[in-house]
Amino acid sequence: MELVGNEQNIQDKNIHKNKVHKVLAHSYLSFFLLFLVGMFLDFIFPLKIFNGSNLMFIGVVLLICGTFLIFWAQRSSLKLQKENMTKDVFYRGPYRYTRSPTHYGLFFLMLGFGFTANALFMVLFSVFSFFITKFVFIKKQEKILEEKYGSPYIEYKKLVRF
């Protein structure tokens, strides 16, 4: 049985939605797994980054900023209007400054934890996870969003570079 009209449109949106959520789940999982690997290596090889408490303070600030950024991004994305899409619909909250604020928030959390714990491998793996996410998962996510929303999303990408 073939779907017609509105039913087909709803099914297409669900397919794109599921694809985006799958990519996001994989990217968040990569952050978590690399976090665990970094913690394990820091436990086995406890190499310190610094001797003072200056970077520990920076780590706490990064933890707070990362948490704030994730919550802000989640609240902003809940208010996303799905009808009458324009580039301005995407351009709200932290999405005015970056197309992937949750990923930056996770990076800040992981890096902040590494600085706070004075853990070399945690800092290295936070940078590693950021680049994996940026060049693998975010590219896939943006391709799906371009297919789903078309020119409004492409215009938004031109407006927000990061």
Order of alpha helices (4+ residues) and beta strands (2+ residues): alpha-alpha-alpha-alpha-alpha-alpha-alpha
